[in-house]
Amino acid sequence: MDSSAKIRIEDILNRVELYRPDPDEDLLRHAYVFAANRHQGQVRRSGEAYFIHPLTVAWMLAEMELDEVAIAAGLLHDLLEDTDTTTEELELEFGPDVTRLVEALTKLSDFESSFTSREATEAENFRRLLLASMDDVRVILVKLADRLHNMRTLSFLRPDRQVAIARETLDIYAPIANRLGIGSIKMEMEDLCFRYLHPKEWGRLEHEIKDRADAAERWFAEIRGIIEGLLLTNGIKGTVHGRVKHMYSVYQKLRRQEVDMANVFDFLAFRVIVETVGDCYGVLGLIHQQWPPVPGRMKDHIAIPKPNAYQSLHTTVLGPEAHPFEIQIRTWDMHKIAEFGIAAHWSYKENGSGAGSEDSRISWLRSLLDNSEGASPREFLDSIKVDLYPDDVYCFTPRGDVFSFPRGATILDFAYRVHSEVGHTCVGGRVNSRWVPLRTELRNGDIVEISTSPQQQPHHDWLNLVGTNRARSKIRSWLKREEKKRAVEVGRKLIEREFRKTGVSWRKVSGTDELKSVLSSHGLSKEEDLLAALGFGRLAAPAIIAQLLPQEDEAAEDEVLTPKREPSTAESQALEVTGDADFLVYVAKCCKPLPGERIVGFVTRGKGVAVHSRTCPNVKNLMYHPEREIEVRWASDAATSGASPNQVELDMVFDDRSGMLAAISQVISAEGSDILSCQLRTEHNDRGFGAMTIVVRDAEQLDRILRRLDNINGMRRVERRGQATARA
Ligand code: MN
């Protein structure tokens, strides 16, 4: 029913009575009168009374066959926001259930309007939407109806608002509707968005379809007649619908050049709805006998439902005059789920006939949220988009269980789908009996057998190998756990050693109130967290001891309070650890990498993250501990800020001739560097050796100096100390 048609409360009550034998008529009438009163005098941009809006939303909810609480919430959903009605009032009038829904919806729209950055709005808003609906999926359903009606009446807004709202709807709400299986809302939203986002294409397409309306009608009638005949002669009860495909899908197919504008059949779709699953396959057989199927176009979504629980048989046949056209075959139950998705499940459950897959839908929402912890809004939005556009890949276990994945998922994702332990220890697998490595992408129909090894464990690189949020979050949490475990061990050793020096044992202190107050002074709640902080180098053991044993004499206290070697702040400011850990970062003494140089970080025992040059000889040894490796990078302004001049030691071998020292110092000063110290030595074979300390800004400047020194006539070798391999 369109918003322009007058909906009356009687219409809604009659609709509800069709699916609920004894509805709470009082609640609905009361909500109707209450909302009508409060919205009295308010007018929408269309010039209509505002109340038309909540009324239409309520009607849509009745069409979805939701309960009276949801429908009442639909009637009342804008009261807290747009009138001076209070929560307390609602609670008093309608009880806690309805009020809770309205409150959740109000919070949602507060959120929508309080963000200025679109990216942040979309992601956060969406996350909020999911959060709010966690304990009640009805919040999402009311929200979708609300948005759909706003889309229907979009033409009254300013053009820029139209585009913005249509964009958001297409990016966020239509995908939610799709993921929740609510095909009717998804398609209408998409068509409306299409109209506002691509008005020209929309107009052209509408024109094309209108032009072919007569031809379409004739074909509908002819094909419907044939299929109805088939049903009748074979004693199958069913109905046949013909329709023009929804515009947005035609548009998308046009763009992929899967559609020929001139061919009316490309716009048509037929649907046969029957009573039983057996009838579905029966009808499929009859149709394939009537018209030959197009090979490769038959899809059995009954045996393998889509992730949103959609079920149907799809086939394309060569119809009259060899025109190919599509037919969908499904039962009435499947049809209801295709139209109303989770709402259909929800109302089934309410009626006591139970449907387990709502739980899986809810758990999908939950997993989406769990996995979004710590991700930036952009990441979150991207991950939602991956998950929401189910360009899915279906794979099988050797036993024939089916798993679906987003495109781009790998063997490793499969392993994590089986079980997180299987994921953690996965070393590869067999796909269709052929051995393949972890990063192998899954393809439709693959039969996957995972191989594990008890020696295997997750690695940072794995985060780039997986395509599902589920696997990524499992890996991330494993790495975090391990990192913390190690930090706790290290921290325990550090504090125990420090305590031994004082003659007091850590065990004595452990669990005491004094320790508890020290913990809370650092904002920590558990001893384990303190040990981890020590292990990560965020806190220093001597300082903790000083806090715990303040009666020590002052000289000693002074000593322990002074950290032996604080990493310089200039250094650590120039460096960033990528990822989420807030580590203390310092430049390794062995190679002292320069800004701009290729670097790698290693988690040290208790001192934070040491940053080495990639070419540092020590890195080779550290590579045996890949679990300690952590990605680091130079802060974007590290090289240019010149905050910390870096001392670099150079070793040179040259022919001992006059003017050599002058040539060397000339090059260095010409490149804007200074010599801090210089030692020269000659041997009797006329070979000279130089050791110099110079000051440079970054790796680039050093590189230029080295190149120019190398070019000096008589220079035999020049290198940075300890990095013979750095320059070939
Ligand atoms: Mn509204």
Residues whose N, C-alpha, C, O or C-beta is under 5 A from the ligand:
A	BS01	MN	D78 D146
